[in-house]
C-alpha cells in the first residue's frame, strides 16, 4: 500500500485551474481500483492519496500522469507500507509481513 502526499508549489489560483483535470485523473485511478481514499490537506497546501498495489514503479508511473505533476504544480512524496492491521471494511487490502 502507498501513501502519496502532494505539496503544491504554485499559488492556489493556479492549482484551481487544473483541479477538474486532477479530479478526472483521480477518478480514473479509483475506477482502476488503485486509489481507495484521497483528499485535501488542511491547511490546503496539497493532498493525500491512499493507493493499493504491489509495485512502486507502477505507482510512480501513475503519479507521473497527474496533471499537477505534468505541469509542475506539486511535489510528491510516496511512502510504501504494509497494511497489516485494517478496519473490517478494508480486509480486502490487509497485507502480511514477508516470511
Secondary structure, DSSP 4 states (H G I P E B T S, - for coil): -EEEEEEE-S-HHHHHHHHHHHHHHHHHHHHTT-EEEEEE-SSSSEEEEEE--S-HHHHHHHHHTSHHHHTT-EEEEEEE----S--GGGGGG------
